[in-house]
Amino acid sequence: MAQDYDDMDAIAMLKADHRKVEEIFAQFEKASGKDRKRKLAEQACLELKVHTIIEEIFYPACRRVVETDMLNEAYVEHDAAKLMINDIEAGGPDEAFYDAKVKVLSEMIMHHVEEEEKRSEGLFSLARAAGLDMDDLAERMRARKKSAMAQLQGHPEIPAETHVFHGEDNAFALAEAPMGRRGGGMEMQEAR
């Protein structure tokens, strides 16, 4: 019997999100109508935007226990994916490179997931081995996912925010506690 999302710890939640997005991308690959492709691409983009938001709770908790280079790479991968997500959401299936963009996004995400889920040296394994409180993280991530989904669902015009590229305030990605999102009206979140 599959575990209910509300009963999962932080890593199980993130892995469940990974499987969901993988399935959406697989459906996109098989889809044939423009409307169906747009719907699936928008669903994947929404799921990924919300997923990266809840990882902005998980990643800061990992900052003290996971190799800095690994975590920095994960943030850069997120931001590269966010740029592609924003471009896909701004376009549509009538554009010449639409399908190619969705395919490249899928490949970027598959690489990112592989890095996070490696059995012994992946981000998730290292975080679990460090003894992070996965239940506490899950509780905060579930609450944030609910609010992010409510904010973003049906609003593809709201872009995914990047944090690590030239000219951006990198403090967000370097923090050891979750910070409020720029432009979202949230204050610095309390560290637990």
C-alpha positions as CSV (number, residue, x, y, z in Angstrom):
1,M,0.0,0.0,0.0
2,A,1.4,3.4,-1.0
3,Q,2.2,5.8,1.8
4,D,0.0,8.9,2.1
5,Y,1.8,12.2,1.4
6,D,0.6,13.5,4.8
7,D,2.5,10.6,6.5
8,M,5.7,10.9,4.6
9,D,9.0,12.3,6.0
10,A,10.8,15.1,4.1
11,I,12.8,12.8,1.8
12,A,9.8,10.5,1.0
13,M,7.8,13.7,0.1
14,L,10.6,14.9,-2.3
15,K,10.9,11.5,-3.9
16,A,7.1,11.3,-4.4
17,D,7.3,14.6,-6.1
18,H,10.1,13.3,-8.3
19,R,8.0,10.3,-9.4
20,K,5.0,12.5,-10.1
21,V,7.0,14.8,-12.4
22,E,8.7,11.9,-14.1
23,E,5.2,10.5,-14.9
24,I,4.0,13.8,-16.3
25,F,7.1,14.0,-18.6
26,A,6.5,10.5,-19.7
27,Q,2.9,11.4,-20.6
28,F,4.1,14.5,-22.5
29,E,6.4,12.3,-24.6
30,K,3.4,10.2,-25.6
31,A,1.0,13.0,-26.1
32,S,-0.1,14.1,-29.5
33,G,-2.5,17.1,-29.3
34,K,-1.3,20.7,-28.8
35,D,-3.8,21.2,-26.0
36,R,-2.8,18.0,-24.3
37,K,0.9,18.9,-24.5
38,R,0.2,22.4,-23.2
39,K,-1.8,21.0,-20.2
40,L,1.0,18.5,-19.4
41,A,3.8,21.0,-19.7
42,E,1.9,23.5,-17.5
43,Q,1.3,20.7,-14.9
44,A,5.0,19.7,-14.9
45,C,6.0,23.4,-14.6
46,L,3.6,23.9,-11.7
47,E,4.8,20.8,-9.9
48,L,8.4,21.8,-10.4
49,K,7.9,25.4,-9.2
50,V,6.2,24.1,-6.0
51,H,8.8,21.4,-5.5
52,T,11.7,23.9,-5.7
53,I,9.9,26.1,-3.2
54,I,9.6,23.3,-0.6
55,E,13.3,22.3,-1.3
56,E,14.0,25.9,-0.2
57,I,13.1,24.6,3.3
58,F,15.0,21.3,2.9
59,Y,18.3,22.7,1.4
60,P,19.1,25.3,4.1
61,A,18.7,22.5,6.7
62,C,21.3,20.6,4.7
63,R,23.8,23.5,4.5
64,R,25.6,22.5,7.6
65,V,25.8,18.8,7.0
66,V,26.3,18.3,3.2
67,E,29.3,19.3,1.1
68,T,28.9,22.9,0.0
69,D,29.7,22.2,-3.6
70,M,27.0,19.6,-3.8
71,L,24.4,22.0,-2.4
72,N,25.5,24.9,-4.5
73,E,25.3,22.7,-7.6
74,A,21.7,21.8,-6.6
75,Y,20.8,25.5,-6.3
76,V,22.3,26.3,-9.7
77,E,20.4,23.3,-11.3
78,H,17.2,24.6,-9.8
79,D,17.7,28.0,-11.2
80,A,18.6,26.7,-14.7
81,A,15.4,24.7,-14.6
82,K,13.4,27.7,-13.4
83,L,14.6,29.7,-16.4
84,M,13.4,26.9,-18.7
85,I,10.1,26.7,-16.8
86,N,9.5,30.4,-17.1
87,D,10.3,30.2,-20.9
88,I,8.0,27.2,-21.4
89,E,5.2,28.9,-19.5
90,A,5.6,32.1,-21.5
91,G,5.3,30.2,-24.7
92,G,3.1,27.5,-26.1
93,P,3.0,24.4,-28.3
94,D,2.8,26.4,-31.5
95,E,6.4,27.6,-31.0
96,A,9.1,25.8,-33.0
97,F,11.1,24.7,-29.9
98,Y,8.3,24.1,-27.4
99,D,8.6,20.3,-27.4
100,A,12.4,20.5,-27.3
101,K,12.3,22.8,-24.3
102,V,10.1,20.5,-22.4
103,K,12.4,17.6,-23.3
104,V,15.5,19.4,-22.2
105,L,13.7,20.4,-18.9
106,S,12.9,16.8,-18.4
107,E,16.5,15.8,-18.9
108,M,17.7,18.5,-16.6
109,I,15.3,17.3,-13.9
110,M,16.3,13.7,-14.4
111,H,19.9,14.6,-13.8
112,H,19.0,16.6,-10.7
113,V,16.9,13.8,-9.3
114,E,19.7,11.3,-9.9
115,E,22.2,13.5,-8.0
116,E,19.8,13.9,-5.0
117,E,18.8,10.3,-4.9
118,K,22.2,8.5,-5.2
119,R,22.2,5.7,-2.7
120,S,25.2,6.5,-0.6
121,E,26.6,9.9,-1.7
122,G,23.4,11.7,-2.8
123,L,22.0,14.7,-1.1
124,F,19.2,12.7,0.5
125,S,21.4,10.0,1.8
126,L,23.8,12.4,3.3
127,A,21.0,14.5,4.9
128,R,19.5,11.4,6.4
129,A,22.9,10.1,7.7
130,A,23.5,13.5,9.3
131,G,20.4,13.0,11.5
132,L,18.3,15.9,10.2
133,D,14.8,15.9,11.7
134,M,12.9,14.7,8.6
135,D,9.5,14.8,10.3
136,D,9.9,18.4,11.3
137,L,11.1,19.3,7.8
138,A,8.2,17.4,6.3
139,E,5.7,19.3,8.5
140,R,7.1,22.7,7.3
141,M,7.4,21.5,3.7
142,R,3.7,20.3,3.6
143,A,2.5,23.6,4.9
144,R,4.6,25.5,2.4
145,K,3.5,23.3,-0.4
146,K,-0.1,23.9,0.3
147,S,0.4,27.7,0.3
148,A,2.6,27.6,-2.8
149,M,0.1,25.4,-4.7
150,A,-2.8,27.8,-3.7
151,Q,-0.7,30.8,-4.9
152,L,0.6,29.3,-8.2
153,Q,-2.1,26.9,-9.4
154,G,-3.8,28.4,-12.4
155,H,-1.3,31.3,-12.6
156,P,1.5,30.3,-15.0
157,E,2.2,34.0,-15.4
158,I,3.8,34.0,-11.9
159,P,7.5,33.2,-12.7
160,A,9.7,30.9,-10.7
161,E,12.3,33.0,-8.8
162,T,16.0,32.4,-9.3
163,H,18.6,33.0,-6.6
164,V,22.1,32.3,-7.8
165,F,22.8,34.0,-11.1
166,H,24.9,37.1,-11.8
167,G,23.5,40.2,-10.1
168,E,21.2,38.3,-7.8
169,D,21.2,38.4,-4.0
170,N,22.9,35.0,-3.3
171,A,22.1,35.2,0.4
172,F,18.9,33.2,-0.2
173,A,20.8,30.2,-1.5
174,L,23.6,30.5,1.1
175,A,21.3,30.7,4.1
176,E,21.3,28.0,6.8
177,A,17.6,28.6,7.5
178,P,14.8,29.2,5.0
179,M,14.3,32.8,4.0
180,G,11.1,34.4,2.8
181,R,10.7,34.7,-1.0
182,R,11.4,37.9,-2.7
183,G,8.3,39.8,-3.8
184,G,6.1,37.3,-2.0
185,G,5.4,39.5,1.0
186,M,7.0,37.0,3.3
187,E,9.4,37.9,6.0
188,M,12.5,35.8,7.0
189,Q,11.1,32.5,8.1
190,E,11.9,31.4,11.6
191,A,14.7,28.8,11.8
192,R,13.8,25.7,13.8
